[in-house]
Amino acid sequence: MAEKKDNWKRFQRISFDSKAFSKRAQKAETNTTRHAHKFVVGKLDSLRNVKQQVIAWLVIVGVLVAAVAVQMFWNQQTYRSVAWKDGGTYAEAVMGPLNTLNPLYASTQAEQSASKLLFSSLYSYDDTGHLQDDLATSMNVTPGGKEYMVTIRDDVLWSDDVKLTSADIVFTVNLMKSADVRSVMYGNWQDVTAEAVNERTIKFTLPAQYASFPHALTFAVLPRHILEDIPQGSIRQSTFSVSPVGSGPFTLRLLQNSPDGRHKIANLSATDHYYKGVPKLARFELHGYNDQEDLQRALQTGEVNAAAGTSISSAELPSTFTTKEYPVNSGVYALLNSDSPILKDGKVRQALQAGTNTAEVRKAIGYKVPELYLPFVSGQLSGTDIPAPVPFDAKKAGELLDQAGWKLAPGNTVRQNSAGTPLELSIITVKDGTYEKVLERMAGQWRQLGIKVNTEIKDPANPTQDFVQATLQPRAYDVLLYKLVIGVDPDVYAYWHSSQATRSGYNFANYRNNIADESLASARTRTEPELRNEKYKTFAEQWLKDVPAIGLYQSVMQYVYRPSVQPDMTLTGVPSEADRYNNVRYWAASQAPVYKTP
């Protein structure tokens, strides 16, 4: 204990001598200053003498560092590359309003596109327009061709995780047949019966053999467990139409108005349990535009990174954009209303046929489109005796009009009949940049024949114009410039058979001919390709002679996209623009460096 006390006393005697510390600090400062002058300041003069050598060495070192960096970057390219990866958002613009997400009422390009992304079907089309399995795994047809047994997959779930079964398909068919539902497919399914044999098998019964029936099995399937308790007359206005449950590659997150309120956007996310595999894209934004200028502005500003169904020339977009044209199995026609007082005369219709330079009409579009002069697209008729097109002959057109009693008096620009009535026709088309160019060129050609032409452009998106009920159904036109979706199978019964020349039918030309009727009705009931081909040739010959319409061109889907996205499309003949999504699960919108495989 005494020793510890001595140690504590020694510790207490330790003290800090500030004067000694200050003296040592001043000495250190003096030595530091002397060394700095000796080794730094004193050497500056010498450094100035060798500055060129120093700069040269610094340049050499910089070049060596840059060379090493370039070499490293160059070597990386031999084993690294940039590839498309999972994730990212694909924002696509489509013409047409996006008023409903219910496939029963999808009438615009935007609405039909949404249906393909949100819903699945029994069959879909591949890149060449051939049927491929979607929900279906097999199809068996009875010898008489009136019954189809279709088996579906067992691993399909709705977006709310409920299993999809054959009952959903039967329920959907009954909705399409219902007069209360008023679906856009109403009328096509009236005589077809669908029955669920078991959870995975559906039997379709037809009143007669129908060769192209498998192509009708591409309709969107709807969920029975969601819609069965909703009155059929209220389905259009139900929340399902803006917030649907589907089984397609994408699932709806939100349907919203754009910030400026000029269009709607369907925000979709990849379905994580999609039966064909989860899409590479994490998000898909579908923008429905009513105006071509708004769509073009959205591309230029980056609001969207792709657009379908546009009519934009490459000169109107930056060079970084890629523009491609894909043919679709649709045709644009000048449909001549045979019930029109003037167009009842076959000679007048033949005069319009001879006096329309369709090659010049196609040039007005601004990009190349295929020729179309038959009620079929190219390739649907085979053989060496396919009817030839009627050549452009303005002189012959004038002679035919003279024979029909429409004379052009000296000094007049418009033909008149013996009663002094001017030869006057009204042409109506829908709002579309391409159609408007075609309309202007065609109307100009007809005016040169001595015809007074009145043109009118209807906007189907404008509810005040009510295009369907006010124009299409009553056939309130002389000539209708319009697109007909022909499809993969050449069955055009709906457009040209006399039974369809009704208010609810699609025979917009009011065409009636017994030979044509017999050929169309017979062809759709035969499955032998050669026999069907001959019957359709007979119909085509009669059609060209009667001129219920003038074929102008085959439709082409123009697709524009930025380099930041990669749509996986190699289309060579799909039925419609919406069928571009057959490989949408492989589309990409995000890139990353990857190592190359040796």
DACOR-V953300 format. One record per pair of residues at least 12 apart in sequence whose C-alpha atoms are under 7 Angstrom apart, sorted by the first residue. I is the first residue (numbers start at 1). J is the second residue. Records with the same first field share a line. If there is no record, write none. Layout:
BEGIN
I=J, J
END
This chain:
BEGIN
79=595, 596
80=593, 594, 595, 596
81=593, 594, 595, 596
82=591, 592, 593, 594
83=591, 592, 593, 594
84=588, 590, 591, 592
85=588, 590, 591, 592
86=280, 281, 588, 590
87=280, 281, 282, 589, 590
88=281, 282, 283, 589, 590
89=281, 282, 283, 284, 589
90=283, 284, 285, 305, 589
91=284, 285, 286, 304, 305, 306
92=285, 286, 287, 304, 305, 306, 307
93=286, 287, 288, 289, 295, 304, 306, 307, 308
94=109, 110, 287, 288, 289, 307, 308, 309
95=109, 110, 288, 289, 290, 309
96=108, 109, 110, 288, 289, 290
97=110, 288, 289, 290, 461
98=110, 111, 264, 288
100=241, 242
101=114, 115, 241, 242, 244
102=241
103=115, 220
104=183, 184
105=183, 184
110=288
112=578
113=578
116=578, 581
117=248, 249, 250
118=246, 247, 248, 249, 250, 251
119=220, 221, 246, 247, 248
120=135, 220, 221, 247, 248
121=134, 135, 218, 219, 220, 221
122=134, 135, 136, 217, 218
123=135, 136, 217, 218
124=218
125=574, 579, 582
126=582
127=570, 571, 572, 573, 574
128=571, 572, 573, 574
129=488, 573, 574, 575
135=152, 153
136=150, 151, 152, 153
137=151, 152, 153
138=150, 151
139=151
144=209
145=209
146=205, 206, 207, 208, 209
147=203, 204, 205, 206
148=203, 204, 205
149=201, 202, 203, 204
150=201, 202, 203
151=200, 201, 202
152=200, 201
153=200
154=200
155=275
156=275
157=247
158=245, 246, 247
159=245, 246, 247, 251
160=245
165=199, 200
166=196, 199, 200, 201, 202
167=196
168=221, 222, 223, 224
169=221
170=194, 195, 196
171=224
172=221, 222
173=194
176=189
177=189, 190
180=232, 233
181=232, 233, 235
191=206, 207
192=204, 205, 206, 207
193=205, 206
209=525
210=524, 525
211=524, 525, 526, 527
212=489, 524
242=255
248=274
249=270, 271, 274, 279, 585
250=268, 269, 270, 271
251=268, 269, 270, 271
252=267, 268, 269
253=267, 268, 269
254=266, 267
255=267
263=288, 289
264=287, 288
265=285, 286, 287, 288
266=285, 286, 287
267=284, 285, 286
268=283, 284, 285
269=282, 283, 284
270=282, 283
278=585
279=585, 586
280=585, 586, 587, 588
281=587, 588, 589
300=317
305=561, 562
306=560, 561, 562
307=559, 560, 561
308=557, 558, 559, 560
309=557, 558, 559
310=558, 559
311=433, 434, 558
313=366
320=562, 563
321=560, 561, 562, 563
322=560, 561, 562
323=558, 559, 560, 561
324=558, 559, 560
325=556, 557, 558, 559
326=556, 557, 558, 571, 572
327=555, 556, 557, 572, 573
328=555, 556, 557, 573, 574, 575, 576, 577
329=377, 485, 486, 487, 488, 555, 573, 574, 575, 576
330=483, 484, 485, 486, 487, 554, 555, 575, 576
331=483, 484, 485, 553, 554, 555
332=482, 483, 484, 551, 552, 553, 554, 555
333=481, 482, 483, 549, 550, 551, 552
334=479, 480, 481, 482, 549, 550, 551
335=479, 480, 481, 508, 509, 548, 549, 550
336=478, 479, 480, 509, 548, 549
337=478, 479, 509, 510
338=509, 510, 511, 548
339=510
340=478
346=546
347=400, 401, 404
348=400, 401, 404
349=547
350=547
351=397, 398, 400, 401
352=397
353=550
354=390, 391, 392, 393, 394, 396, 397
355=392, 393, 394, 397, 446
356=392, 442, 445
357=392
358=552
361=438, 441, 442
362=553
364=437, 438, 441
365=434, 437, 438
369=553, 554, 555, 556
370=553, 554
371=552, 553, 554
372=551, 552, 553, 554
373=389, 550, 551, 552
374=540, 551
375=540
376=486, 490
377=554
380=490
381=533
382=533
386=537
387=541
398=449
405=417
406=423
408=450
413=450
414=450, 451, 452
415=450, 451
423=451, 452
424=451, 452, 453
425=452, 453, 454, 478
426=453, 454, 455, 477, 478, 479
427=454, 455, 456, 477, 478, 479, 480
428=455, 456, 457, 477, 479, 480, 481
429=456, 457, 458, 480, 481, 482
430=457, 458, 459, 460
431=457, 458, 459
473=503, 504
474=503
475=508
487=575
488=575
491=524
493=520
494=506, 507
495=507
496=511
497=512, 517, 520
498=511, 512, 517
509=548
511=548
516=539, 542
519=535, 536, 538, 539
520=536, 539
523=535, 536
557=577
564=589
565=588, 589
566=587, 588, 589
567=587, 588
568=583, 584, 586, 587
END
